[in-house]
Amino acid sequence: MEDVKPTKVIDARGSYCPGPLMELIKAYKQGKVGDVISVYSSDEGTRKDAPAWIQKSGNELVGVYTRDGYYEIVMKKVK
């Protein structure tokens, strides 16, 4: 993710599934094509559920990163 800068960052640390995923979907619906959305989550389930939803929705999974005590899931809205 060196050259990709999120246009929206959602800090859902401390929230449990499906909270972080619902926040990501909300940001997706409010965003525009080309937006890069990053969600921070400390919930293990989000690490699997968010990428699955991103791919199912036809958008681009930029990456899943393990940070200090949380995960960062980054997507690019392509449709």
C-alpha positions in Angstrom: 0.0 0.0 0.0 3.0 2.2 -0.4 1.5 4.5 -3.1 -2.2 4.1 -2.3 -3.7 6.8 -0.1 -7.2 6.1 1.4 -9.8 8.7 0.6 -11.8 7.4 3.6 -10.6 5.7 6.8 -13.1 3.9 9.1 -11.8 3.2 12.6 -14.0 0.3 13.8 -11.5 -1.0 16.3 -13.4 -2.4 19.3 -16.5 -3.1 17.3 -17.4 -6.7 16.6 -18.7 -8.4 13.5 -20.7 -7.4 11.6 -20.1 -3.8 12.7 -16.8 -3.1 10.8 -18.2 -4.8 7.6 -21.4 -2.7 7.9 -19.4 0.5 8.2 -17.3 -0.5 5.2 -20.5 -1.2 3.1 -22.0 2.2 4.3 -18.8 4.0 3.2 -18.9 2.1 -0.1 -22.5 3.2 -0.8 -21.7 6.8 0.0 -18.4 6.9 -2.0 -17.7 7.3 -5.6 -15.8 5.2 -8.1 -12.1 5.5 -7.6 -12.4 6.0 -3.8 -10.0 4.0 -1.7 -11.6 2.9 1.6 -9.6 1.6 4.6 -11.2 0.0 7.6 -9.4 -0.7 10.9 -10.8 -3.6 12.8 -9.6 -5.5 15.9 -12.2 -8.2 15.1 -10.7 -11.4 13.7 -13.9 -12.1 11.6 -13.5 -8.9 9.7 -10.2 -10.0 8.4 -12.0 -12.8 6.4 -15.5 -11.3 5.9 -14.5 -7.9 4.5 -12.2 -9.3 1.7 -14.9 -11.8 0.8 -17.5 -9.1 0.5 -15.2 -6.8 -1.5 -14.5 -9.5 -4.0 -18.1 -10.6 -4.2 -19.2 -7.0 -4.8 -16.8 -6.8 -7.8 -14.6 -4.2 -6.2 -10.8 -4.3 -5.8 -9.1 -5.7 -2.7 -6.0 -3.5 -2.3 -4.8 -5.5 0.7 -5.2 -6.9 4.2 -2.5 -5.7 6.6 -1.8 -6.8 10.2 -1.0 -3.7 12.3 -0.2 -3.3 15.9 -3.3 -4.9 17.5 -5.7 -4.6 14.6 -6.2 -5.3 10.9 -6.4 -2.8 8.1 -8.5 -3.9 5.1 -8.2 -1.6 2.1 -10.5 -1.6 -0.9 -10.9 0.5 -4.1 -14.4 1.2 -5.3 -14.5 0.3 -9.0 -18.2 0.1 -9.5 
